[in-house]
Amino acid sequence: MLFATALAAAAASGAAAAAQGLWSERAGLGLKPSRDAAVIWMIGDGLRWEGWRSSFETAVAQESSIAPRRYSLSGRVDAPLSAGRGLSVGLQYRMYEPGGALPLALAGDPGWTAGIQPYGLGRVPGAGLGPSYQLQLSYQYSAASTFGLALGRELETFTPGFDVPGNGTRQLTFTGQHWLTPSWALSYDVLSSDPANPFRLQGLGLRLGVRYRF
């Protein structure tokens, strides 16, 4: 019992020290230290670990009158490590409202356009937008550099009997972000498949970006 209590106390103090190491070095880049660290209570002993943070978000959005309503749920857990490093794990899930899930499509058969004239715009019965998800793992190497991995399934359309296994655009992405100055950062993504790039080589994709902090 004494050994377990001492081990728990040492772990709690180590987590607190790691939290100070994670946030203290961010001041040089204009990032304010975090003071709202969540508290996780250990069952039985009443000890707490400070520095761990968790966040949950839910959202409902409809971007236009013809777009289906979108529901999203996401959660994230951040854990500080030693020497200003940190680790975070997150999961995001999105789905669209059934019924009006597919925008208008060109069809040449009145049966497909629900009575609209041939070659008109209509909704395909039984079609919709599939759900999408993304699992994210991020590692903060220093106050200026962050690396990450993301595995998910992008938004896609499907019809009964057509959305077979392997047809979805499941994608693995390696991400990175490096702050060169307190205001400017360079970011990049390496994708296993990039549907937005028709000239991709062997399914790979590369995206580069520049960020500016006001």
N, C-alpha and C positions, 0 to 999 in steps of 0.2 A: 504493500500500500504506500509506504514512504517512497519507494522507487518510482511508482507510477505518478505520485504527486510531484516529485522533483522533475520527472521527465516532462510532465505537462507544463509546469512553470517555466522550464527552460525553453520549451517550444513557443510558449506565449511571448517570452521576452525576445526570442530570436525573431519572431514575426514582427514585433514592434520595431526592432532595430532594422529589419529589412524594409519596413515601410518608410522609415526615415531616410534610408539610403536611396529608395526609389524616387522620392519626391524632392529631396533637397537639391539634387543636381539639375533639376529642370529650370531653376530660376535663371540660369544663364541664357536660356532661349526664350525668355519672356513668358514661360508657362508658370502659372501660379501654383503653389503647393496645394495639395488636396487636404481639406480639413474635415470633410464629411465622410470619413471612412466608416463603413458599416461594421457592425459588431456581430460576431458569430459565437454563440454560447455553446459550450460543451455540455452535453447531457450528464448530469450527476454531480460533477465537481463545481459547476458554476463559473469556470474560468472562461475568459474571452480572448479572442484573437483579433487584434486591431490591424487595420491595413487592408483586409479583404473587402472588396466591394462587389455588389451585384446590382443589376438593373434589368427591368422588364418593361417592354413597350408593346402597346396594342394600337392599331390604327385602322381607320376605315376611310377610303378615298375613292372618288370617281372623277377621273381626269376630264371626261367630256360626256356629252349626252348620249353618244353611241357606244362609249366604252363601258364595260361591266364594272360593277362595284367591286373594289378590292379590299380584302381583309388581310391583315398581317399581324404576326405575333413574333416577338424576338426577345431573347434574353442573353445576358452576358455576365461573366464572372471574371474579375480581375484579381490577381494575386501578386504582391510585391516579392521580389527576390533580392539577393544581396548585390552590393556594388552598383546601385542605380538601375538594375534590370527588373523586368516585369513580364508576367505571362497572363494572357487572357484567352478565354474560350467562350464562343458565342454560337447561338443557333437562331436562324431566321426562317420562318415559314410563311408563305403567302398563298392565298387561294382566292378565286373569283366567284362572284355570286352565280349560282346555277340559274339556268333559264335564259338569261340574256347574255351568255358568256362569249358569244362569237360575233364580231362585227359583221357588217354587211359583206356579202361575197357575190361575185358575178356567176350567174347560173343560166343555162339555156333551156331548162325544163320547167314548165309552170309548177310541176309537182314539187320541185326543190325550192321554189320561191314562194310557196304558200299562196298561190293564186295570182302573183304578179306576172306581168306579161313576159314572154320568153326573152332571154338575154337581159333581164333586169337584175336589180340588186335585191337580195333577200338573205334571210338567215337559213343556214342548213340545219334541218331538224336533227337532234341528237348530237350535235357538235358543241364543243366548248373549249375552254382554255384549261389546261392542266395545272395542277398546283406546282409550286416551286419551293425549293428549300436550299439553304446554304449553311454549312458547318464551318466555322471560322476558328482558326488558331493563330494567335499573334504573339510574337516574342519581341520584347523591347531590349535590344542589345545594349543601348546606351541612351542618354538623354536626347540624342539626335538621330538615332537609327532604329528602325523597326522593320522586322521581317514577319511574313505571315503565309499561311496556307489556307485555302478555301476550297471546299468540295461541295458541289451543289448541282441542282438541276434547274436549268433556265426555263423561262416561260415558253410554252409550246401549245399548239392546237392539236386536238385529237378528235377522232370519230370512233364509234364502236367498231371493234374489229381492226382498226388501223393503228391504234397506239400500242403496238406490240413491244415486248421487252427489248431494249437496245435501241429503240427508235428515238428515245429522249436524248436531249443534249446534255448529258451529265458531264460536268467540267471540273477539272482540277486546276487551280490557279496558284501561282507563287507570286507574292506581292512584296514590295519593298518601298520604304520611304526614308529619305535622308534629308535632314535640315542642314543646308549649306550655310545659311545665316539665320539670325533670329526671325527673318521675314520670308525667306525664300527656301523652298524645298523641292527636291526631285523625287518623283514617284514613278514606279514601273510595275507592270503586270505581265507575267508570262503565263499564257493560257494553253491548256491542252487542246482546246477547240475554240474557235472564235467565229460564231455565226455572222458577225457584223463585217467580217473581212472575207470577201469572195476570192481574194488572191492569196489566201493563206497557204503555206507550204506544209504538206503532210499533216494538216489539221492544227498546227501550232499557230499561236498568235502572240504578238508583242504590242503592248500599249505603253507609251511614255507620257508623262504629264509633269507640269510645273505648277506648284502651289505658292500662293502669296498670302501671308497673314496680315490683315489690316490692324 
